[in-house]
């Protein structure tokens, strides 16, 4: 990183609205006829027509200043204009005066005889010190047809002569809008045909705000990276990621005049570093030099071109002006933004643990679906992402795949529309020429599912990463089950999805043989998969306690469980009381210990979630007596059986707090595509068919009007089954 002079740094910090030596500027010549970038130094020059003008007079002037080309004793120079000397342009004239004129141009014949002032006369005026404005006024005075022209033609004539004999230069500050507009008007292909309104959509949809950590895939020369860094304002980080050996060039960033604090916030990291399962492996010295020296060699050559390049809006109107030349490259640019410094390992590790705030992909040359599938897991949960492409079809394919994989919500494709208007008295209309499209934008919000409640796709991305790091993977299979149970096809589905062999951990293994699993965890990583959330059952807490006693590090990846997914029925979670489990009754064992909890909940007016019994790989009592285990077929309690048992227990308590008219909600396969929710009395639900397991039951307490309104959608009177 180069060290700048104290004078330069001081002037930049004191007032960034005033130019300083070495800063980048955007020069707007003749109201947009030519737009070019340059770097202000004492030796920098631009060529306007056949005149070479030094840029030194621009140093120390505020951005927004206007200059005019004048000719002095030492040759052409740029003279600052502090106010308009004409004072009466067409825009300022009274509209009524213009409309009352009856003149037209039909009698005017262009035969090159109307102007009596010759080229020699004009050169003589210049030698005598006449300004460009003086020459323009002399041309008007010596024109035999000027007074016969309409007011509009007179204005066009004045502007044409002013551009030729008194060209003006507007000193503009390079920022995301001005840079994007300048490139789009002439060299749109260099920024992937990204229009300024599309760029603003990218920043808005990605929710780029102060202190955000934004992951960017920028193959548009750095315009997106620079716009994000500008929006962050020296807070947070913008990480430019890439596949391959070196970062993509982001030369446009160097036109933004970022301070050193902002430069340090622009970093890069390869996809291999960000997506690796470890904490980030330090690069070798040679690799580090390659990553940091991206601006040298070929890239440095392209950088020089981009800084001095003429970005002309309309070269046909520019016959008198040649390409900019003789720009001095002696001042070195801020090397901290050549390609961004390599992100520190500590920062990469933090991003891998916490995720990025948002993702912006602007890589039209890459397949949108492949790249979003690769980088979406790097985002934090519920983080926004946005993808730009100049064509619709790649984004449509990507959206379709995201929907199928259930990786995101709020998916939409936007095509921005921008029309520029001329606004003048009696002449307001859209510009005759405009861009047909600014490209397309796909936006969405990343979501994480579970081993959750439904199927193999419900696992969180963080959980999937943990599975792939582990040498052994167990799946607990008696507290709850996934929708496809424990069939061989179901396990095969899980193994194919997760890329690991899965060992089914039944009750016997978890309660009696867990020590062997914990011993394995002392020497290697072991995953213990749970349907729902790992902290939702006492059995799992016991495993954590035993692991910690053996000094085994335990990391829990949380997920959705029936304890929070039950809110889908519309009953508010904070109005629930204690949860109870309803076990299967037998001929000799008919427990009612849950009744006291149910009574307390009913007294307090609280809802109560009833979890229904699951019997998987349970040995029969007879086989236990014989000393040889024989397992009974799997059994899953239905809502109907649970209500029968509840009513039986209620009849045994004379002061029963519920009966067959008590309101309940039955839920089956919560979180699955075919989930069923039915609300009604116990008597009504007793005869309903809820389909395959798993089932659960909610006994409704006192309800809020909003809860009652929600339950109406699930009542038996509306429909027998609701999803």
HELIX and SHEET records of a PDB file:
HELIX    1   1 UNK A    6  UNK A   14  1                                   9    
HELIX    2   2 UNK A   56  UNK A   58  5                                   3    
HELIX    3   3 UNK A   90  UNK A   92  5                                   3    
HELIX    4   4 UNK A   95  UNK A  100  1                                   6    
HELIX    5   5 UNK A  119  UNK A  127  1                                   9    
HELIX    6   6 UNK A  132  UNK A  141  1                                  10    
HELIX    7   7 UNK A  146  UNK A  148  5                                   3    
HELIX    8   8 UNK A  151  UNK A  165  1                                  15    
HELIX    9   9 UNK A  176  UNK A  186  1                                  11    
HELIX   10  10 UNK A  188  UNK A  191  5                                   4    
HELIX   11  11 UNK A  196  UNK A  205  1                                  10    
HELIX   12  12 UNK A  223  UNK A  232  1                                  10    
HELIX   13  13 UNK A  251  UNK A  255  5                                   5    
HELIX   14  14 UNK A  260  UNK A  264  1                                   5    
HELIX   15  15 UNK A  271  UNK A  275  1                                   5    
HELIX   16  16 UNK A  285  UNK A  292  1                                   8    
HELIX   17  17 UNK A  298  UNK A  308  1                                  11    
HELIX   18  18 UNK A  315  UNK A  317  5                                   3    
HELIX   19  19 UNK A  335  UNK A  337  5                                   3    
HELIX   20  20 UNK A  345  UNK A  354  1                                  10    
HELIX   21  21 UNK A  368  UNK A  375  1                                   8    
HELIX   22  22 UNK A  376  UNK A  378  5                                   3    
HELIX   23  23 UNK A  393  UNK A  405  1                                  13    
HELIX   24  24 UNK A  456  UNK A  458  5                                   3    
HELIX   25  25 UNK A  461  UNK A  469  1                                   9    
HELIX   26  26 UNK A  488  UNK A  498  1                                  11    
HELIX   27  27 UNK A  507  UNK A  512  1                                   6    
HELIX   28  28 UNK A  514  UNK A  523  1                                  10    
HELIX   29  29 UNK A  534  UNK A  536  5                                   3    
HELIX   30  30 UNK A  538  UNK A  549  1                                  12    
HELIX   31  31 UNK A  562  UNK A  565  1                                   4    
HELIX   32  32 UNK A  566  UNK A  569  5                                   4    
HELIX   33  33 UNK A  573  UNK A  575  5                                   3    
HELIX   34  34 UNK A  594  UNK A  604  1                                  11    
HELIX   35  35 UNK A  621  UNK A  626  1                                   6    
HELIX   36  36 UNK A  639  UNK A  651  1                                  13    
HELIX   37  37 UNK A  682  UNK A  685  1                                   4    
HELIX   38  38 UNK A  705  UNK A  711  1                                   7    
HELIX   39  39 UNK A  712  UNK A  714  5                                   3    
SHEET    1   A 6 UNK A  75  UNK A  81  0                                        
SHEET    2   A 6 UNK A  66  UNK A  72 -1                                        
SHEET    3   A 6 UNK A 168  UNK A 172 -1                                        
SHEET    4   A 6 UNK A  24  UNK A  29 -1                                        
SHEET    5   A 6 UNK A  34  UNK A  39 -1                                        
SHEET    6   A 6 UNK A 310  UNK A 312 -1                                        
SHEET    1   B 2 UNK A  45  UNK A  48  0                                        
SHEET    2   B 2 UNK A  51  UNK A  54 -1                                        
SHEET    1   C 8 UNK A 341  UNK A 342  0                                        
SHEET    2   C 8 UNK A 266  UNK A 270  1                                        
SHEET    3   C 8 UNK A 237  UNK A 242  1                                        
SHEET    4   C 8 UNK A 213  UNK A 218  1                                        
SHEET    5   C 8 UNK A 356  UNK A 362  1                                        
SHEET    6   C 8 UNK A 379  UNK A 389  1                                        
SHEET    7   C 8 UNK A 440  UNK A 446 -1                                        
SHEET    8   C 8 UNK A 408  UNK A 414 -1                                        
SHEET    1   D 2 UNK A 421  UNK A 422  0                                        
SHEET    2   D 2 UNK A 429  UNK A 430 -1                                        
SHEET    1   E 3 UNK A 502  UNK A 505  0                                        
SHEET    2   E 3 UNK A 472  UNK A 476  1                                        
SHEET    3   E 3 UNK A 526  UNK A 529  1                                        
SHEET    1   F 5 UNK A 580  UNK A 582  0                                        
SHEET    2   F 5 UNK A 608  UNK A 612  1                                        
SHEET    3   F 5 UNK A 695  UNK A 699 -1                                        
SHEET    4   F 5 UNK A 663  UNK A 668 -1                                        
SHEET    5   F 5 UNK A 676  UNK A 681 -1                                        
SHEET    1   G 2 UNK A 614  UNK A 615  0                                        
SHEET    2   G 2 UNK A 635  UNK A 636 -1                                        
END                                                                             
